[in-house]
């Protein structure tokens, strides 16, 4: 397979949307113990999906 020179550029320079699509950490706002809540569902999906970054569950109570 031929080498694509554009791949060198992509890997050498951070892209403007990397922070959105490739985050190093995620805060889940509204994470709570209530089964079926959106915050809990997102948190469980990240944990079961083997999220490797920092995870911050946030619940104001």
C-alpha positions as CSV (number, residue, x, y, z in Angstrom):
1,X,0.0,0.0,0.0
2,X,1.5,3.4,-1.0
3,X,2.5,5.8,1.8
4,X,0.1,8.8,2.1
5,X,2.1,11.9,2.9
6,X,-0.9,13.6,4.4
7,X,-0.8,11.2,7.3
8,X,2.5,12.6,8.4
9,X,0.9,16.1,8.7
10,X,-2.1,14.7,10.6
11,X,0.1,13.0,13.2
12,X,2.6,15.8,13.7
13,X,0.2,18.8,14.2
14,X,-2.7,18.7,16.6
15,X,-6.0,19.3,14.9
16,X,-8.4,22.0,16.1
17,X,-11.1,19.4,17.0
18,X,-8.9,16.8,18.7
19,X,-10.0,18.1,22.1
20,X,-13.6,17.4,21.2
21,X,-13.3,14.1,19.4
22,X,-10.2,12.6,21.2
23,X,-10.4,13.9,24.7
24,X,-8.0,12.9,27.5
25,X,-10.7,13.3,30.1
26,X,-14.5,13.5,30.3
27,X,-16.8,15.0,32.9
28,X,-20.2,13.4,33.0
29,X,-22.6,16.1,34.3
30,X,-25.7,14.7,36.0
31,X,-24.2,11.4,36.9
32,X,-26.3,9.8,39.6
33,X,-27.4,6.5,41.0
34,X,-30.9,6.5,39.5
35,X,-31.3,3.6,37.1
36,X,-32.1,4.8,33.6
37,X,-31.0,8.3,34.1
38,X,-29.0,9.8,31.2
39,X,-26.0,10.7,33.3
40,X,-25.8,7.1,34.8
41,X,-26.2,5.6,31.3
42,X,-23.4,7.6,29.9
43,X,-21.2,6.9,32.9
44,X,-21.9,3.1,32.6
45,X,-21.2,3.1,28.9
46,X,-17.9,4.8,29.4
47,X,-16.9,2.4,32.1
48,X,-18.0,-0.7,30.2
49,X,-16.4,0.6,27.0
50,X,-13.1,0.5,28.8
51,X,-12.6,4.3,28.7
52,X,-8.8,4.9,29.3
53,X,-8.8,8.6,30.0
54,X,-9.8,10.4,33.2
55,X,-13.4,10.2,34.1
56,X,-15.1,12.8,36.4
57,X,-18.7,12.0,37.4
58,X,-20.4,15.3,38.5
59,X,-23.6,15.5,40.6
60,X,-24.4,18.8,42.3
61,X,-26.1,17.1,45.3
